[in-house]
Amino acid sequence: MTDSFNPAHVLEQVQQQAWEALKATMSTLQNQDVAALIQALPAEEWVTVIRLLPSERMPDVFFYLNPEQQAPILAALSDDENTRLLTASSYDDVAELLEHLPAPESTRLMALLPRPRQRVVRGLLNYPPDSAGRLMTPEYVAVRPDWTLETTLSWLRDNFAQGETINVVFVTEADGHLLGAVKLKDILFGPPRRRMDSLIKEAAIRVQAQADQEEAARLIRHYDLEVLPVVDEREVLVGIITVDDALDVLEEETTEDFLRMGSVGAIVPGLKDAAMSLLYRKRVGWLVILVFVNVFSGAAIAVFETAIEAVVALVFFLPLVIATGGNAGSQASTLMVRSLATGDVQLRDWLGLWGKELIVSVALGVTLGLAVWGAGIWLGGPDVGLAVAVAMVLVVIFGSMIGMLLPVILTRLRLDPATASAPLITSIADVGGILVYFSVATAILQLG
């Protein structure tokens, strides 16, 4: 946000209804900063302030607001204002907006659009949720392979408004079949009589419209693209995905993964604006499930009641050993889930990763076992020290194996690997760790 922006000063302008001064203030701000200003104002002032914007700025500012603000603003605007706003907005923004509005309101706003625009927006909404087709915009520039650079530049000057960006110009056949992509700088500085198809160095990286949005974002990141073309099953160009849209997808997917790994799930509109009832519902389900999982921990301890009575020192090391196994499992799970999400690891790699994790977990277990061995000797004697050390090694290996394999298993079952969350891994490691710990102690200490 610009250094000259003073929220208190702006609020004072609103309270004093100094609209001309407020318009002057907003004219010095970026669209994102104007949206942040509106978000900080009382709800009754949102419509008043957004109406002060020039018509060419209103769509950009509006779509930087969160959905909880967009809906009441649309409801307060007149039909003519809504028509102007939505007609001046990009197709993909309108489609995303209508997707998240209640059905009656979505239908009402759709009817305000010109019929050609309705067809395009409906076409976007027909693609599956979270698909590349739903994310793309059909606003792009495409030229023919036999055009000269001179002809192309002349056409671009007259038709640049057709595309969301013209940094990349696509070359297509008359039927829309994608041949390749050419950067604008190559067109600007090339010989005027040169044909467009001669500038195509290689086949354009593309994504199918039915593909997942994460795949589109991965391609943009991997190939360092500004624009990714989207094609249908016939390889006909149907739209483009820009790098800013890909960044939004990556942020959203990363946030969802982190929330799932905390056994929470996605929170819309966000933590700050979420109702307490929503936060309760998002968290209570997994907590109840994990309570019942942890009942098995208590049952496992009860099985070894005799061993505990015989060597009370074992209880001292129980939280230490069990927590370490859970921590090791959480580490392994986090590494695996993130690697699967970024594409760094594929399912076919699981066996090699399992062997690597086994060696690493053995090394970690031996290191931690040696660390607690001395404490075990000091508190319970050599036999207790040995039991604690051996149990630590085995528990760390067990937790690490669970943490590494569970995301792979879930992915194989076509479930989200982020479900292998830290609380779930920890709970499973707790139950297994207790069984391992007391079984080792019983064997080494020869307890009945």
C-alpha positions in Angstrom: 0.0 0.0 0.0 1.3 3.5 -0.8 3.1 5.4 1.9 0.6 8.3 1.6 -2.4 6.2 2.3 -3.8 7.0 5.7 -6.9 4.8 6.7 -7.9 7.1 9.5 -7.8 10.1 7.2 -9.9 8.3 4.6 -12.4 7.2 7.2 -12.7 10.8 8.3 -13.4 11.9 4.7 -16.2 9.3 4.5 -17.7 10.4 7.8 -17.6 14.0 6.7 -19.0 13.0 3.3 -16.1 14.8 1.6 -16.7 12.9 -1.6 -14.6 15.0 -3.9 -11.6 14.8 -1.5 -12.1 11.0 -1.3 -12.2 10.7 -5.1 -8.9 12.6 -5.2 -7.4 10.3 -2.6 -8.5 7.2 -4.4 -7.1 8.5 -7.7 -3.7 8.2 -6.2 -4.1 4.6 -5.1 -3.7 1.3 -6.9 -6.8 -0.7 -7.4 -5.7 -3.2 -4.8 -5.3 -0.4 -2.3 -8.7 1.0 -3.1 -10.2 -2.5 -2.5 -8.4 -2.6 0.9 -9.8 0.8 1.7 -13.4 -0.3 1.0 -12.9 -3.5 3.1 -11.9 -1.4 6.1 -15.0 0.8 5.9 -18.4 0.1 7.5 -20.7 -2.0 5.3 -23.1 0.8 4.7 -20.4 2.9 3.0 -19.2 0.2 0.5 -21.7 1.1 -2.3 -21.3 4.8 -1.8 -17.5 4.6 -2.1 -17.4 2.3 -5.1 -19.8 4.5 -7.0 -17.2 7.3 -6.7 -14.8 5.3 -8.9 -14.5 6.0 -12.6 -16.4 3.4 -14.6 -13.2 2.0 -16.1 -11.7 1.3 -12.6 -14.8 -0.1 -10.9 -14.6 -3.7 -12.3 -10.9 -4.0 -11.3 -11.5 -2.7 -7.8 -14.7 -4.7 -7.4 -13.0 -8.1 -8.1 -10.3 -7.5 -5.5 -13.0 -7.5 -2.9 -13.9 -10.7 -1.1 -17.2 -12.5 -2.0 -18.8 -11.5 1.3 -18.6 -7.8 0.1 -19.3 -8.4 -3.5 -22.7 -9.9 -3.0 -24.2 -7.0 -0.9 -22.7 -4.4 -3.3 -24.3 -6.1 -6.3 -27.6 -6.3 -4.5 -27.5 -2.5 -3.7 -26.5 -1.5 -7.2 -29.2 -0.9 -9.9 -29.7 -3.2 -12.8 -28.1 -0.7 -15.1 -25.0 -0.4 -12.8 -24.7 -4.2 -12.5 -25.0 -4.6 -16.3 -22.2 -2.0 -16.9 -20.0 -3.6 -14.2 -20.3 -7.2 -15.3 -20.1 -6.3 -19.1 -16.8 -4.5 -18.5 -15.4 -7.3 -16.4 -13.4 -10.3 -17.8 -15.4 -13.5 -18.6 -13.5 -15.6 -16.0 -14.1 -13.1 -13.2 -17.8 -13.0 -14.0 -18.0 -16.8 -14.1 -16.3 -17.2 -10.8 -18.5 -14.6 -9.2 -21.8 -16.2 -10.5 -20.5 -19.6 -9.3 -20.3 -18.5 -5.7 -23.5 -16.5 -5.5 -26.9 -18.1 -4.5 -28.7 -19.5 -7.5 -31.5 -16.9 -7.6 -29.0 -14.0 -7.6 -26.8 -15.7 -10.1 -29.7 -16.2 -12.4 -30.8 -12.6 -12.0 -27.3 -11.2 -12.9 -26.8 -13.6 -15.8 -30.0 -12.3 -17.3 -28.6 -8.7 -17.2 -25.7 -9.7 -19.5 -25.9 -9.3 -23.3 -26.7 -12.7 -24.9 -23.3 -13.2 -26.6 -21.7 -12.6 -23.2 -24.1 -15.0 -21.5 -23.1 -17.8 -23.9 -19.5 -17.4 -23.1 -20.0 -17.3 -19.4 -22.2 -20.3 -19.4 -19.6 -22.1 -21.5 -17.0 -21.5 -18.8 -19.4 -22.6 -16.0 -20.0 -25.9 -17.9 -16.4 -27.0 -17.3 -15.9 -29.0 -14.1 -15.1 -27.1 -10.9 -11.3 -26.8 -10.3 -10.6 -27.5 -14.0 -8.4 -25.5 -16.3 -11.5 -24.6 -18.4 -13.1 -23.0 -15.4 -10.0 -21.0 -14.7 -9.2 -19.8 -18.2 -10.4 -16.6 -20.0 -11.5 -16.9 -23.6 -10.1 -13.5 -24.3 -6.9 -14.0 -26.3 -5.3 -13.0 -29.6 -4.6 -15.5 -32.3 -3.3 -15.0 -35.9 -2.9 -17.2 -39.0 0.4 -18.9 -39.8 0.7 -17.3 -43.3 0.4 -13.8 -42.1 3.5 -11.6 -42.3 4.8 -9.8 -39.2 3.7 -6.5 -40.8 0.2 -7.8 -41.3 0.2 -9.2 -37.7 1.3 -5.9 -36.1 -1.4 -4.0 -38.1 -4.0 -6.4 -36.9 -2.8 -6.3 -33.3 -3.1 -2.5 -33.3 -6.7 -2.7 -34.3 -7.7 -5.8 -32.2 -5.5 -5.7 -29.1 -8.6 -5.3 -26.8 -9.6 -8.9 -27.8 -6.9 -10.4 -25.5 -6.3 -10.2 -21.8 -2.7 -9.9 -22.7 -0.8 -9.6 -26.0 2.7 -10.4 -24.7 2.2 -13.8 -26.3 0.4 -14.2 -29.7 -0.9 -17.6 -30.6 -0.8 -19.0 -34.1 -3.8 -21.1 -35.1 -5.3 -22.7 -38.2 -8.5 -21.3 -39.6 -10.4 -24.0 -37.5 -8.7 -22.8 -34.3 -6.2 -25.7 -34.1 -3.2 -24.5 -32.1 0.1 -24.5 -33.9 2.3 -22.5 -31.5 3.0 -19.3 -29.7 5.2 -16.3 -30.5 6.4 -13.6 -28.2 5.4 -10.0 -29.0 9.1 -8.9 -29.0 9.9 -11.4 -31.8 7.1 -9.9 -33.9 8.2 -6.3 -33.2 11.8 -6.8 -34.1 11.5 -9.4 -36.9 11.7 -8.7 -40.7 8.3 -7.2 -41.8 7.9 -9.7 -44.6 8.6 -12.8 -42.5 5.7 -15.3 -42.0 4.3 -15.9 -38.5 4.8 -19.7 -38.8 8.5 -19.2 -39.3 8.8 -17.8 -35.8 7.4 -20.9 -34.1 10.4 -22.6 -32.6 8.6 -25.5 -30.9 5.2 -26.7 -30.0 3.5 -24.5 -27.4 3.1 -25.9 -23.9 -0.6 -26.4 -23.5 -3.2 -27.9 -21.1 -6.4 -29.7 -21.7 -9.5 -27.8 -20.6 -10.7 -30.7 -18.5 -7.3 -31.0 -16.7 -7.0 -29.9 -13.1 -6.2 -26.3 -12.3 -3.1 -27.5 -10.3 -1.7 -29.1 -13.4 -2.1 -25.8 -15.3 -0.3 -23.9 -12.4 2.4 -26.6 -12.4 3.0 -26.1 -16.1 3.2 -22.3 -15.8 5.7 -22.6 -12.9 7.8 -25.4 -14.5 8.2 -23.7 -17.9 8.2 -20.2 -16.6 5.3 -19.1 -18.7 3.5 -15.8 -18.8 0.4 -17.4 -20.6 -0.7 -21.0 -20.9 -3.0 -21.9 -23.8 -6.0 -24.1 -23.0 -7.2 -26.5 -25.7 -10.1 -28.9 -26.1 -9.9 -32.6 -27.1 -9.3 -31.6 -30.7 -6.4 -29.3 -29.9 -8.5 -26.3 -30.7 -7.5 -23.2 -28.7 -10.4 -22.2 -26.4 -8.7 -19.9 -23.9 -5.7 -18.9 -21.9 -4.5 -19.0 -18.3 -2.3 -16.1 -17.1 0.4 -16.3 -14.5 -1.6 -14.2 -12.0 -4.4 -16.7 -12.2 -1.9 -19.6 -11.6 -0.5 -17.8 -8.6 -4.0 -17.6 -7.1 -4.5 -21.3 -7.6 -1.1 -22.2 -6.0 -1.9 -20.0 -3.0 -5.4 -21.5 -2.7 -4.2 -25.1 -3.0 -1.2 -24.6 -0.6 -3.6 -23.0 1.9 -6.0 -25.9 1.6 -3.2 -28.4 2.1 -2.0 -26.7 5.2 -5.5 -26.6 6.6 -6.1 -30.2 5.8 -2.9 -31.2 7.4 -4.2 -29.5 10.5 -7.4 -31.5 10.2 -9.4 -28.3 9.6 -10.3 -28.0 6.0 -10.8 -25.0 3.8 -12.2 -21.9 5.5 -14.1 -19.4 3.4 -13.9 -16.4 3.5 -10.9 -16.7 5.8 -10.0 -16.8 9.4 -10.6 -13.1 10.1 -14.1 -13.0 8.7 -15.2 -16.6 9.4 -18.1 -17.0 11.9 -17.3 -18.8 15.2 -19.9 -21.5 14.2 -18.0 -22.2 11.0 -14.7 -22.5 12.9 -16.4 -24.9 15.3 -17.8 -27.1 12.5 -14.5 -27.2 10.7 -12.6 -28.4 13.7 -14.9 -30.5 15.8 -15.3 -33.5 13.3 -11.7 -34.6 13.3 -11.2 -33.9 17.0 -14.0 -36.2 17.8 -12.6 -38.9 15.5 -9.2 -38.5 17.0 -10.6 -38.8 20.6 -11.9 -42.3 19.7 -8.6 -43.2 18.0 -6.7 -42.2 21.2 -9.0 -44.4 23.2 -6.9 -47.2 21.8 -3.8 -45.6 23.4 -5.4 -45.9 26.8 -6.4 -49.5 26.0 -2.8 -50.3 25.0 -1.5 -48.9 28.3 -4.0 -51.0 30.3 -2.7 -54.2 28.6 0.7 -53.5 30.1 -0.5 -52.6 33.6 1.6 -55.3 35.2 4.8 -54.1 33.5 4.1 -50.5 34.7 3.5 -51.7 38.3 6.8 -53.6 38.2 9.0 -50.8 36.8 7.4 -47.4 37.5 10.4 -45.7 35.8 8.9 -46.8 32.4 6.1 -44.3 32.9 8.6 -41.4 33.0 9.9 -42.2 29.5 6.5 -42.9 28.0 5.5 -39.4 26.9 9.1 -38.8 25.6 9.2 -41.9 23.4 5.7 -41.6 22.1 5.9 -37.9 21.3 9.2 -38.4 19.4 7.6 -41.1 17.3 4.7 -38.8 16.4 7.0 -36.0 15.6 9.1 -38.2 13.3 5.9 -39.3 11.5 4.7 -35.7 11.1 8.0 -34.7 9.6 7.9 -37.6 7.1 4.2 -36.9 6.3 4.8 -33.2 5.6 7.7 -33.9 3.3 5.8 -36.5 1.3 2.5 -34.5 1.1 4.3 -31.4 -0.1 6.4 -33.4 -2.6 3.3 -35.1 -4.1 1.5 -31.7 -4.3 4.4 -30.0 -6.2 5.0 -33.0 -8.5 8.5 -33.5 -7.2 7.5 -37.1 -6.3 5.3 -39.5 -8.3 3.6 -42.6 -7.0 6.0 -44.9 -8.9 8.8 -43.5 -6.7 7.4 -44.9 -3.5 9.6 -47.9 -3.2 12.8 -46.0 -3.5 11.5 -43.3 -1.1 10.5 -46.1 1.3 14.1 -47.5 1.3 15.6 -44.0 1.8 13.2 -43.1 4.6 13.9 -46.4 6.3 17.7 -45.7 6.3 17.1 -42.1 7.5 14.7 -43.2 10.2 17.1 -45.9 11.5 19.8 -43.2 11.8 17.4 -40.8 13.5 16.2 -43.6 15.9 19.8 -44.6 16.8 20.7 -41.0 17.5 17.7 -40.4 19.7 18.1 -43.8 21.4 21.6 -42.9 22.4 20.4 -39.6 23.7 17.9 -41.2 26.1 20.0 -44.2 27.0 22.0 -42.4 29.7 18.8 -41.0 31.2 17.3 -44.5 31.3 20.3 -45.9 33.1 20.3 -43.0 35.6 16.6 -43.4 36.5 16.1 -47.1 36.2 19.4 -48.9 35.7 21.1 -50.6 32.7 18.1 -52.7 31.7 15.7 -49.8 31.7 18.2 -47.7 29.7 18.5 -50.5 27.1 14.7 -50.9 26.9 14.1 -47.2 26.4 16.9 -46.9 23.8 15.7 -49.8 21.8 12.1 -48.7 22.0 13.1 -45.2 20.9 14.8 -46.6 17.8 11.8 -48.8 16.8 9.1 -46.1 17.6 10.9 -43.5 15.4 11.1 -46.0 12.6 7.5 -46.9 13.0 6.3 -43.3 13.0 8.4 -42.4 10.0 7.2 -45.3 8.0 3.5 -44.4 8.7 4.2 -40.8 7.9 5.8 -41.6 4.6 3.5 -44.4 3.4 0.0 -43.1 4.4 0.1 -40.2 1.9 1.1 -42.6 -0.8 -1.7 -45.0 0.1 -4.3 -42.2 0.1 -3.1 -40.9 -3.3 -3.3 -44.4 -4.7 -6.9 -44.6 -3.4 -7.5 -41.2 -5.2 -7.9 -39.4 -1.9 -6.2 -36.1 -0.9 -2.8 -37.0 0.6 -3.1 -33.9 2.8 -5.7 -35.9 4.8 -2.6 -37.7 6.3 -2.5 -34.8 8.7 -0.2 -34.2 11.6 -3.0 -35.0 14.2 -3.9 -38.3 12.4 -0.3 -39.4 12.0 0.4 -38.5 15.6 -2.6 -40.5 16.9 -1.7 -43.6 14.8 1.9 -43.3 15.9 0.8 -43.0 19.6 -1.1 -46.2 19.5 1.6 -48.2 17.7 4.3 -46.5 19.8 2.8 -47.6 23.0 2.5 -51.2 21.9 6.1 -51.1 20.7 7.5 -49.4 23.8 5.9 -51.7 26.3 6.5 -54.8 24.2 10.2 -54.0 24.1 10.3 -53.2 27.8 8.5 -56.4 28.7 10.8 -58.5 26.6 14.1 -56.9 27.8 13.0 -56.6 31.5 11.4 -60.0 31.4 8.2 -58.7 32.9 5.0 -60.9 33.1 
